Amino acid sequence: MTHWQLLQGDILLGELSEYGCAQPYFLARFAPGPGRENVRPLFEALAALAGPDPDGPRTVAVVKPLLDLNLTVVPAGGGPSLLRVFKNCWLRIDGAEARLRY
C-alpha cells in the first residue's frame, strides 16, 4: 500500500498509510505530524459536515480556508507525484482515519 505525507510547504502535517479502498476513496490511517495543530480544527469542521451538500455553501465555506493553505500530498518515499489538496485531490481526515480521492 502507498504511504503519503501531508505537507504545508515543508512542514509535515501528517502521514497517510493506505489500507483499503471504498470507491471512489482510498482509505488510510492518519498519523499526525509536528504541524498537525495548524490544520486540525479545519479538518475537524470538514469531518463534521453530514448530509447532502457536497458542493453547497456549507462545504465551500469549510473547504476554502483549507484550500488557501496550499496543502500538498506527496509519496512518503519521494517521487514525482504531487497532489494539491482540494485542487487535484479530495482529502478528509477524521481523527486517525483519512479518505483520499485523486
C-alpha positions as CSV (number, residue, x, y, z in Angstrom):
1,M,0.0,0.0,0.0
2,T,1.0,3.6,-0.6
3,H,2.3,6.0,2.1
4,W,1.8,9.7,1.7
5,Q,2.9,12.8,3.5
6,L,0.6,15.8,4.0
7,L,2.6,19.0,3.8
8,Q,2.2,22.7,4.1
9,G,5.3,23.9,2.3
10,D,8.0,21.9,4.0
11,I,6.0,21.5,7.3
12,L,4.9,17.9,7.9
13,L,1.2,17.9,9.0
14,G,0.9,14.1,9.0
15,E,1.3,10.8,7.2
16,L,-1.3,8.7,5.4
17,S,-0.9,4.9,5.1
18,E,-3.4,3.4,2.7
19,Y,-5.0,0.2,3.9
20,G,-8.0,-0.3,1.6
21,C,-10.4,1.2,-0.9
22,A,-14.1,2.2,-0.8
23,Q,-14.6,3.6,-4.3
24,P,-14.0,6.4,-5.1
25,Y,-11.8,6.8,-2.0
26,F,-8.6,5.3,-0.8
27,L,-8.8,4.5,2.9
28,A,-5.8,5.5,5.1
29,R,-4.7,5.7,8.7
30,F,-3.6,9.2,9.6
31,A,-0.6,9.7,11.9
32,P,-0.2,13.4,12.9
33,G,3.0,15.2,12.3
34,P,4.5,18.3,14.0
35,G,2.4,20.8,12.1
36,R,-0.9,19.0,12.7
37,E,-2.4,21.5,15.1
38,N,-2.2,24.2,12.4
39,V,-4.9,22.4,10.4
40,R,-6.7,20.2,12.9
41,P,-9.7,22.5,13.5
42,L,-10.2,22.9,9.8
43,F,-10.2,19.2,9.1
44,E,-12.5,18.6,12.1
45,A,-15.0,21.1,10.7
46,L,-14.9,19.3,7.3
47,A,-15.4,15.9,9.0
48,A,-18.4,17.3,11.0
49,L,-20.3,18.0,7.8
50,A,-23.0,15.5,7.2
51,G,-25.9,15.1,4.8
52,P,-26.3,16.3,1.3
53,D,-24.3,19.4,0.3
54,P,-21.2,18.0,-1.4
55,D,-20.7,21.2,-3.4
56,G,-23.0,23.5,-1.5
57,P,-22.3,26.6,0.5
58,R,-21.6,24.8,3.8
59,T,-18.9,22.7,2.2
60,V,-17.4,25.6,0.3
61,A,-17.2,27.7,3.5
62,V,-15.3,24.9,5.2
63,V,-13.0,23.9,2.3
64,K,-12.0,27.4,1.3
65,P,-9.7,28.0,4.3
66,L,-8.0,24.6,3.7
67,L,-7.6,25.4,0.0
68,D,-6.0,28.7,0.9
69,L,-3.3,26.8,2.9
70,N,-1.9,25.3,-0.3
71,L,-1.6,21.8,1.2
72,T,0.0,19.0,-0.8
73,V,0.1,15.2,-0.6
74,V,3.3,13.6,-1.8
75,P,4.6,10.0,-1.7
76,A,6.5,9.4,1.5
77,G,9.4,7.9,-0.3
78,G,9.7,10.8,-2.7
79,G,8.8,10.8,-6.3
80,P,7.2,13.0,-8.9
81,S,3.6,12.7,-7.8
82,L,2.4,15.8,-6.0
83,L,-1.3,16.4,-5.3
84,R,-2.6,19.8,-4.3
85,V,-5.3,19.2,-1.7
86,F,-8.8,20.3,-3.0
87,K,-7.3,21.0,-6.4
88,N,-6.0,17.6,-7.6
89,C,-7.5,15.5,-4.8
90,W,-10.1,15.4,-2.1
91,L,-8.9,14.7,1.5
92,R,-11.0,14.1,4.6
93,I,-9.3,13.4,7.9
94,D,-11.4,12.3,10.9
95,G,-9.2,11.5,13.8
96,A,-6.9,8.6,12.9
97,E,-8.8,7.8,9.7
98,A,-8.5,9.5,6.3
99,R,-10.1,9.2,2.9
100,L,-8.2,10.3,-0.2
101,R,-9.6,10.7,-3.7
102,Y,-7.4,11.6,-6.6
